[in-house]
Amino acid sequence: MNAPSLSPRARYAVLLAAIGGLLFDGVELGLMPVASLSVSQSLLGPAYTPTLGGDWFARFTAALMLGAAVGGIILGSLGDWMGRTRALGVSILFYSAFAGLGALVTTQEQMLVLRFLVGLGVGGVWPNAVALAAECWPDKSRPVIAGLMGAALNGGILMLSQIARTWHITPESWRWIFWLAAAPAVLGVLVLVALPESPLWLASRNRQRTGTSGGAPSAGPGPTRTARLPSPAGSSEPILRSLFRPPLLRLTLIGILLGSIPMVGAWSASKWMIPWADKVGGAGEAGYKAVTQGWWAVGAVLGSFGGAQIAAWLGRRRAYALISAGATALTLLMFLGTAPLQASFLPIVFAQGFVATLFFGWLPLYLPELFPTRVRAAGSGISYNVGRFATAVGVFFAGVLFAAVGGSYSRVGSLCGLIYALGLIVIWWAPDTSRKNLQE
């Protein structure tokens, strides 16, 4: 039996909350690429060098990715246990509170710890927002909804770049951006007290509690309290264990690989362009790093929305393969075929942002199709966020590589960009989910 659907008003409330959570998620992701060198110059003082600044950028990124990986798994599982809405609200509060505390740090090590804690919330938002929106809208709307989810994340990066372009982040003035990053806490509270829960999740949980195959409690205007159960609905097995045992093990491993490749590519390769622009622009072009991030983010907003549409048009597997090829070529071109302040640099940054983020419209369409309702948030969260474990390791070694190649941004970016080519191989082991219906 199908679960009852939400009213149109409730569906739009869910969509706006999910978009808002991901929009501010993007703000947190885009914060340190534009602020890192200024923070390091301020906190390190005379000890600062350009190579040391790049090394700390890698450490901050690795800490955020590690936190996001942990948060995506734990808070994604929480979404299957106690509800998508509650886990989404908690995740937003996590990244808001710890981002705001960044304004008070006095050492690099304090900032490093806070970036990890911010990452917990950043990782938890994605699986719960995507699962909630996917389950509250009909299947025919899911390509557009998935596109909006991906676009929202990069829209946050674009919004931050425009703020930083107008009010420059400098070694003398950077703490204000962290205070601003705490503002989404208001959204987190609203999600917890007013957002309706997923009818599919409620129906799935009700089947476990009653032992029946259908029926669902009403999805009212606020979160519905349910028994705290450490296992997915319809199963006595813990959520994470069920994902790593047959018959779900193969799907979990495929999801992890497909989520890891674009994540590692984005953070161990693409993001080096921003500190590169910061270094080349220098004090005379203090806003150039924000301009660079803005050009990339405009392309990323369009790309992350278009990825789901391309997947719906070409098919899931063919689309992923073509995106992998294009991202490899454009990343190499960006680091080897141009340089900051050259006329060709910003257009190529835009193109790379567009193509490399097609993945992030593809993923919110494909990953919910890969897993059943009872483990959908956890499965999607693991697939998306285990890639962040790999990214944390990749970014750390990218920092080591950066020092080994003499602080060359073009060399480290181009070498790390080859990770995108692996997508051409991995995608052929993935099942085609084009005809999957989420309405169980």
C-alpha positions as CSV (number, residue, x, y, z in Angstrom):
1,M,0.0,0.0,0.0
2,N,1.3,3.5,-0.8
3,A,1.9,5.9,2.0
4,P,-0.4,8.9,2.1
5,S,1.0,12.0,0.4
6,L,1.5,15.4,2.0
7,S,-0.5,18.4,1.1
8,P,1.0,20.7,-1.6
9,R,1.7,23.3,1.1
10,A,3.5,20.8,3.2
11,R,5.5,19.5,0.3
12,Y,6.7,23.0,-0.6
13,A,7.7,23.6,3.1
14,V,9.8,20.4,3.0
15,L,11.4,21.5,-0.3
16,L,12.2,25.0,1.0
17,A,13.7,23.6,4.2
18,A,15.8,21.0,2.4
19,I,17.0,23.7,-0.1
20,G,17.8,26.0,2.8
21,G,19.7,23.4,4.7
22,L,21.8,22.6,1.7
23,L,22.2,26.3,0.7
24,F,23.8,27.0,4.1
25,D,25.7,23.7,3.8
26,G,27.3,25.2,0.8
27,V,28.2,28.4,2.7
28,E,30.1,26.2,5.2
29,L,31.8,24.3,2.4
30,G,32.8,27.5,0.6
31,L,34.0,29.4,3.7
32,M,37.5,28.1,4.2
33,P,38.6,28.2,0.5
34,V,38.1,31.9,0.6
35,A,39.1,32.6,4.2
36,S,41.9,30.0,4.9
37,L,44.9,32.0,3.8
38,S,43.7,35.1,5.7
39,V,43.0,33.1,8.8
40,S,46.4,31.5,8.6
41,Q,48.2,34.8,8.1
42,S,46.4,36.3,11.0
43,L,46.9,33.4,13.5
44,L,50.5,32.4,12.4
45,G,51.8,36.0,12.2
46,P,55.5,36.2,11.2
47,A,55.7,32.4,10.9
48,Y,53.4,32.4,7.9
49,T,54.7,31.5,4.5
50,P,52.8,30.8,1.2
51,T,53.7,27.1,1.4
52,L,52.6,26.8,5.0
53,G,49.4,28.6,4.1
54,G,48.7,26.0,1.5
55,D,49.5,23.2,3.9
56,W,47.0,24.6,6.5
57,F,44.4,24.9,3.8
58,A,44.7,21.2,3.1
59,R,44.5,20.4,6.8
60,F,41.3,22.5,7.3
61,T,39.8,20.9,4.3
62,A,40.7,17.4,5.5
63,A,39.3,18.1,8.9
64,L,36.0,19.3,7.4
65,M,35.8,16.3,5.1
66,L,36.6,13.8,7.9
67,G,33.8,15.4,10.1
68,A,31.4,15.3,7.2
69,A,32.1,11.7,6.6
70,V,31.5,10.8,10.3
71,G,28.4,13.1,10.4
72,G,27.0,11.7,7.2
73,I,27.1,8.2,8.5
74,I,25.9,8.9,12.1
75,L,23.3,11.5,11.3
76,G,22.2,9.7,8.1
77,S,21.5,6.7,10.3
78,L,19.7,8.9,12.8
79,G,17.4,9.9,9.9
80,D,16.4,6.3,9.4
81,W,16.0,5.8,13.2
82,M,14.2,8.8,14.5
83,G,13.1,10.6,11.3
84,R,14.4,12.7,8.5
85,T,13.1,16.0,9.9
86,R,14.7,15.6,13.3
87,A,18.1,14.6,11.9
88,L,18.0,17.4,9.4
89,G,17.3,20.0,12.1
90,V,20.0,18.6,14.4
91,S,22.5,18.7,11.5
92,I,21.8,22.4,10.7
93,L,22.3,23.3,14.3
94,F,25.6,21.5,14.4
95,Y,27.2,23.3,11.5
96,S,25.8,26.7,12.5
97,A,26.9,26.6,16.2
98,F,30.5,25.4,15.5
99,A,31.0,27.7,12.5
100,G,30.1,30.6,14.7
101,L,32.6,29.6,17.3
102,G,35.3,30.0,14.7
103,A,35.1,33.7,15.2
104,L,36.6,33.2,18.7
105,V,39.6,31.1,17.9
106,T,43.2,32.2,18.7
107,T,45.2,29.3,17.2
108,Q,45.2,27.2,14.1
109,E,44.6,24.1,16.1
110,Q,41.4,25.4,17.6
111,M,40.1,26.2,14.1
112,L,41.1,22.7,13.0
113,V,39.0,21.1,15.7
114,L,36.0,23.4,14.9
115,R,36.2,22.5,11.2
116,F,35.8,18.9,12.1
117,L,32.8,19.7,14.3
118,V,31.3,21.8,11.5
119,G,31.8,18.9,9.2
120,L,29.6,16.7,11.4
121,G,26.6,18.9,10.6
122,V,27.6,19.4,7.0
123,G,27.7,15.7,6.4
124,G,24.4,15.1,8.2
125,V,22.4,17.6,6.1
126,W,22.8,16.0,2.7
127,P,21.4,12.5,3.2
128,N,18.5,13.7,5.3
129,A,17.5,16.6,3.1
130,V,17.8,14.4,-0.1
131,A,15.8,11.5,1.4
132,L,13.2,13.8,2.9
133,A,12.6,15.7,-0.4
134,A,12.7,12.6,-2.5
135,E,10.1,10.8,-0.4
136,C,7.7,13.8,-0.1
137,W,7.4,14.5,-3.8
138,P,6.1,12.2,-6.6
139,D,8.5,10.2,-8.8
140,K,7.8,12.3,-11.9
141,S,9.1,15.4,-10.0
142,R,12.3,13.8,-8.7
143,P,14.7,14.9,-11.5
144,V,13.8,18.5,-10.9
145,I,13.9,18.0,-7.1
146,A,17.3,16.3,-7.3
147,G,18.6,19.2,-9.5
148,L,17.4,21.7,-7.0
149,M,19.1,19.8,-4.1
150,G,22.4,19.9,-6.0
151,A,22.0,23.5,-7.1
152,A,21.2,24.6,-3.5
153,L,24.5,23.3,-2.2
154,N,26.5,25.2,-4.8
155,G,24.2,28.2,-4.6
156,G,25.5,28.6,-1.0
157,I,29.1,28.7,-2.3
158,L,28.0,31.3,-4.9
159,M,26.2,33.4,-2.2
160,L,29.3,33.3,0.0
161,S,31.5,34.4,-2.9
162,Q,29.4,37.4,-3.6
163,I,29.4,38.4,0.1
164,A,33.2,38.1,0.2
165,R,33.5,40.0,-3.1
166,T,31.7,42.9,-1.6
167,W,33.2,42.8,2.0
168,H,36.7,41.5,1.6
169,I,38.1,38.8,3.9
170,T,41.6,39.8,4.9
171,P,44.1,38.9,7.6
172,E,42.9,42.0,9.5
173,S,39.2,41.3,9.0
174,W,37.9,37.7,8.8
175,R,36.1,36.9,12.1
176,W,32.9,38.5,10.9
177,I,32.3,35.8,8.2
178,F,32.2,33.1,11.0
179,W,29.6,35.0,13.0
180,L,27.6,35.2,9.8
181,A,27.9,31.5,9.3
182,A,26.1,30.9,12.6
183,A,22.8,32.5,11.3
184,P,21.3,29.2,9.9
185,A,20.7,28.0,13.5
186,V,17.3,29.8,13.1
187,L,16.4,27.4,10.2
188,G,17.5,24.4,12.3
189,V,15.1,25.3,15.1
190,L,12.2,25.9,12.6
191,V,12.9,22.5,11.0
192,L,12.7,20.8,14.4
193,V,9.5,22.4,15.6
194,A,7.4,22.9,12.4
195,L,8.5,20.7,9.5
196,P,6.3,17.6,8.6
197,E,7.9,14.2,8.5
198,S,8.3,11.9,5.4
199,P,5.1,9.9,4.9
200,L,7.1,7.0,3.5
201,W,9.4,7.0,6.5
202,L,6.3,7.0,8.8
203,A,4.7,4.2,6.9
204,S,7.9,2.2,7.0
205,R,8.3,2.7,10.7
206,N,4.6,1.9,11.3
207,R,5.0,-1.5,9.5
208,Q,7.8,-2.5,11.9
209,R,5.8,-1.5,15.0
210,T,2.6,-3.2,13.9
211,G,3.9,-6.1,11.9
212,T,1.7,-5.2,8.9
213,S,2.5,-4.5,5.3
214,G,0.7,-1.2,4.9
215,G,-0.8,1.7,6.6
216,A,0.8,4.8,8.0
217,P,0.2,7.3,10.7
218,S,-0.8,10.7,9.6
219,A,2.0,13.1,8.5
220,G,0.9,16.1,10.4
221,P,2.3,19.6,10.5
222,G,5.2,18.8,12.8
223,P,7.5,15.9,13.6
224,T,5.8,12.7,14.8
225,R,7.2,11.0,17.8
226,T,8.0,7.3,17.4
227,A,9.6,4.6,19.4
228,R,13.4,4.7,19.3
229,L,14.5,1.6,17.4
230,P,18.1,0.9,16.4
231,S,17.1,-1.0,13.3
232,P,15.5,-0.2,9.9
233,A,11.7,-0.7,9.7
234,G,10.8,-4.3,8.8
235,S,14.1,-5.7,10.1
236,S,15.6,-6.5,13.5
237,E,19.1,-6.0,12.2
238,P,20.9,-2.7,12.9
239,I,20.9,-0.2,10.1
240,L,24.6,0.0,9.4
241,R,25.1,-3.8,9.7
242,S,22.4,-4.5,7.2
243,L,24.0,-2.1,4.6
244,F,27.3,-4.1,4.8
245,R,25.8,-7.5,4.5
246,P,24.1,-9.2,1.5
247,P,21.9,-8.4,-0.3
248,L,22.7,-4.7,0.3
249,L,26.5,-4.9,0.5
250,R,27.0,-4.7,-3.3
251,L,24.8,-1.7,-3.6
252,T,26.6,0.0,-0.7
253,L,30.0,-0.5,-2.2
254,I,28.9,0.7,-5.6
255,G,27.3,3.8,-4.0
256,I,30.5,4.5,-2.0
257,L,32.6,4.4,-5.2
258,L,30.3,6.5,-7.2
259,G,30.0,9.1,-4.4
260,S,33.8,9.1,-3.7
261,I,35.1,10.0,-7.1
262,P,33.5,13.4,-7.6
263,M,34.0,14.2,-3.9
264,V,37.7,13.5,-3.9
265,G,38.1,15.3,-7.3
266,A,36.3,18.4,-6.0
267,W,38.3,18.8,-2.8
268,S,41.7,17.4,-3.6
269,A,41.9,18.9,-7.1
270,S,39.3,21.6,-8.1
271,K,39.4,23.7,-4.9
272,W,43.2,24.4,-5.3
273,M,42.2,27.1,-7.8
274,I,40.9,29.4,-5.1
275,P,44.1,29.7,-2.9
276,W,46.0,29.8,-6.3
277,A,43.9,32.8,-7.3
278,D,44.4,34.3,-3.8
279,K,48.2,34.0,-4.1
280,V,48.4,35.4,-7.6
281,G,46.0,38.2,-6.9
282,G,47.7,39.2,-3.7
283,A,46.9,42.3,-1.7
284,G,46.5,44.3,-4.9
285,E,43.6,42.1,-6.0
286,A,42.1,41.1,-2.6
287,G,38.7,40.3,-4.1
288,Y,40.0,38.1,-6.9
289,K,39.8,34.9,-4.9
290,A,36.1,35.6,-4.4
291,V,35.6,36.5,-8.0
292,T,37.2,33.1,-8.9
293,Q,35.0,31.2,-6.5
294,G,32.0,33.2,-7.9
295,W,32.7,32.2,-11.5
296,W,33.1,28.5,-10.4
297,A,30.0,28.6,-8.3
298,V,27.8,30.0,-11.1
299,G,28.9,27.1,-13.3
300,A,28.4,24.8,-10.3
301,V,24.8,25.9,-9.7
302,L,23.9,25.3,-13.3
303,G,25.8,22.0,-13.4
304,S,24.4,20.6,-10.2
305,F,20.9,21.3,-11.4
306,G,21.5,20.0,-14.9
307,G,23.1,16.7,-13.7
308,A,19.8,15.1,-12.8
309,Q,18.2,16.3,-16.0
310,I,21.0,14.8,-18.1
311,A,20.7,11.5,-16.1
312,A,17.0,11.4,-16.8
313,W,17.6,12.1,-20.5
314,L,20.7,9.9,-21.3
315,G,20.3,7.3,-18.6
316,R,22.1,7.0,-15.3
317,R,25.2,5.1,-16.3
318,R,25.9,6.9,-19.7
319,A,25.5,10.3,-18.0
320,Y,28.0,9.4,-15.3
321,A,30.6,8.2,-17.8
322,L,30.3,11.3,-19.9
323,I,30.5,13.6,-16.9
324,S,33.7,11.7,-15.7
325,A,35.4,12.3,-19.1
326,G,34.5,16.0,-19.2
327,A,35.5,16.7,-15.6
328,T,38.9,15.1,-16.3
329,A,39.6,17.1,-19.4
330,L,38.5,20.5,-18.0
331,T,40.3,20.1,-14.7
332,L,43.6,19.4,-16.6
333,L,42.9,22.4,-18.8
334,M,42.2,24.7,-15.8
335,F,45.5,23.9,-14.2
336,L,47.8,23.4,-17.2
337,G,46.2,25.5,-19.9
338,T,45.7,28.8,-18.1
339,A,46.5,30.7,-14.9
340,P,44.9,33.3,-12.6
341,L,44.7,36.8,-14.0
342,Q,44.9,35.5,-17.6
343,A,41.9,36.3,-19.7
344,S,41.0,32.6,-20.3
345,F,41.2,31.6,-16.6
346,L,37.7,32.6,-15.4
347,P,35.8,31.2,-18.4
348,I,37.6,27.9,-17.9
349,V,36.9,28.0,-14.2
350,F,33.2,28.5,-15.0
351,A,33.2,25.5,-17.5
352,Q,35.0,23.2,-15.0
353,G,32.6,24.2,-12.3
354,F,29.7,23.4,-14.6
355,V,30.9,20.0,-15.7
356,A,32.5,18.7,-12.5
357,T,29.3,19.5,-10.5
358,L,27.0,17.6,-12.9
359,F,27.9,14.7,-10.5
360,F,26.2,16.5,-7.6
361,G,22.9,16.7,-9.5
362,W,23.3,13.1,-10.6
363,L,24.0,11.7,-7.1
364,P,20.8,13.0,-5.3
365,L,18.7,11.4,-8.1
366,Y,20.6,8.1,-8.2
367,L,21.5,7.3,-4.6
368,P,17.9,7.3,-3.2
369,E,17.0,4.9,-6.1
370,L,19.7,2.6,-5.0
371,F,18.4,1.8,-1.5
372,P,15.0,0.7,0.0
373,T,13.1,3.1,2.2
374,R,14.1,1.4,5.5
375,V,17.8,2.3,4.9
376,R,17.6,5.1,2.3
377,A,19.0,8.0,4.4
378,A,21.7,5.8,5.9
379,G,22.6,4.2,2.5
380,S,22.7,7.6,0.7
381,G,24.6,9.1,3.6
382,I,27.2,6.4,3.6
383,S,27.6,6.5,-0.2
384,Y,28.0,10.2,-0.2
385,N,30.0,10.6,2.9
386,V,32.4,7.7,2.9
387,G,33.8,9.5,-0.1
388,R,34.7,12.3,2.4
389,F,36.9,9.8,4.4
390,A,38.7,9.2,1.1
391,T,38.7,13.0,0.5
392,A,40.2,13.7,3.9
393,V,43.0,11.3,3.2
394,G,43.3,12.6,-0.4
395,V,43.4,16.2,0.6
396,F,46.0,15.5,3.3
397,F,48.2,13.8,0.8
398,A,47.5,16.6,-1.7
399,G,49.0,18.9,0.9
400,V,52.1,16.7,1.1
401,L,52.2,16.6,-2.7
402,F,51.8,20.4,-2.7
403,A,55.0,20.8,-0.7
404,A,56.7,18.1,-2.7
405,V,56.1,19.9,-6.0
406,G,57.5,23.2,-4.6
407,G,54.1,24.8,-3.7
408,S,52.9,24.6,-7.3
409,Y,49.1,24.9,-7.4
410,S,49.0,23.9,-11.1
411,R,50.9,20.7,-10.6
412,V,49.0,19.5,-7.5
413,G,45.6,20.4,-9.1
414,S,46.3,18.6,-12.4
415,L,47.8,15.5,-10.7
416,C,44.9,15.1,-8.3
417,G,42.4,15.9,-11.1
418,L,43.1,12.5,-12.7
419,I,40.8,10.9,-10.1
420,Y,37.8,11.9,-12.2
421,A,38.9,9.4,-14.9
422,L,38.2,6.5,-12.6
423,G,34.5,7.2,-13.0
424,L,34.7,5.8,-16.5
425,I,35.5,2.4,-15.1
426,V,33.4,2.3,-11.9
427,I,30.1,3.2,-13.5
428,W,29.8,0.0,-15.5
429,W,29.3,-2.0,-12.3
430,A,26.4,0.1,-11.2
431,P,22.8,-1.1,-11.7
432,D,20.5,1.0,-13.9
433,T,17.8,2.5,-11.7
434,S,16.0,4.6,-14.3
435,R,12.7,2.8,-13.8
436,K,12.9,2.7,-9.9
437,N,9.8,3.8,-8.1
438,L,10.3,5.1,-4.6
439,Q,6.6,5.0,-3.7
440,E,6.6,1.6,-2.0
